[in-house]
Amino acid sequence: MDAFFAAVEERDHPEWRGLPLVVGADPKGGRGRGVVSTANYPARRYGIHSAMPISRAWDLAEAARRRGEPETLFVTPNFPRYAEFSRRIMAMVRRHVPLVQVVGIDEAYLDLAFCQSFQEAQGVCRKIQEEIKAQEGLTASVGIGPNKLVAKIASDHQKPDGLTVVRSEEAEDFLAPLPIRIIPGVGPKTEQSLARQGIRKVADVKRFAPEELERLLGKWGLALHEKARGRGSAVLKASREPKSIGEQETFFEDTMDLGFLFTRLLAMCSNILKSLQEEGFQTFRTVVVTVRFADFETHTRSHTLTSPVYSLRVLQFEAMKLFMPFSDRRENPRRKLIRLLGVRLEKLGR
């Protein structure tokens, strides 16, 4: 997915579209701690990127503002919302491709071996991109290659909304001019070490024999020798079918406002029942409620029904029944404020 967290925020807030937007920790006027989760493409033009300290992102945004460029919006992450989109998108992908390896909330490998050609594979991926855009209002970029290494690098090649195809015979030439940092596993320290040996681009690796690379980098040197030639594994580990589907919310302020808590609990029940359907499940038997107090003491309570059901009314009733003791002396004699509330479904059926 392209700048996933930021893209979801822009979709939910159309008035933010086109403005520089950073999702991450509160910058607190440049004194904040924490990092950037995602920056959208206008913010990236200011030099802001994922994993950057939020204080540095603030400084870059302020420097851009002083130059007369648009002011940057800083937004706190809404992880339950991103997970909701991710579940729907991955379910959509699985409708087109039988074997999928999910490697993050916004990334997956698809086994397209059932396609007879790269051209057919390209058609399948284009259809997935169009469906995501039509149904979710978000863009995804795709890389198609002979293995996971090449496909991953290709997926970053024409972001956003790109589709890059690299055939087996093209892989080595495709990688050659790219910076060595593009190879997964090459971090800042390895990059510096390789630069001292004159290795700045992928093509530079080919000047060294496998033995020399092993001497420099140990076993990783042998792996780098193979990766620089576009060789890698094409074996996918199928993502396991979910054993449970749930949602939880950490509140901005700890609370014992029962009206607010009941509203959030019932909304979560609606959301996860939709997610259940999107994942292809038709029933559940076990309802689980999680409560975390302000002092981080956490409790989980569950109830298993005698037979499978698919009913919002039953789910909301069971969730409320499990939650109620935390609102009175039964489970909360000291009337502690609640920090987090969650609902989960287990024993899912098709």
Disulfide bonds with the S-S distance in Angstrom:
none
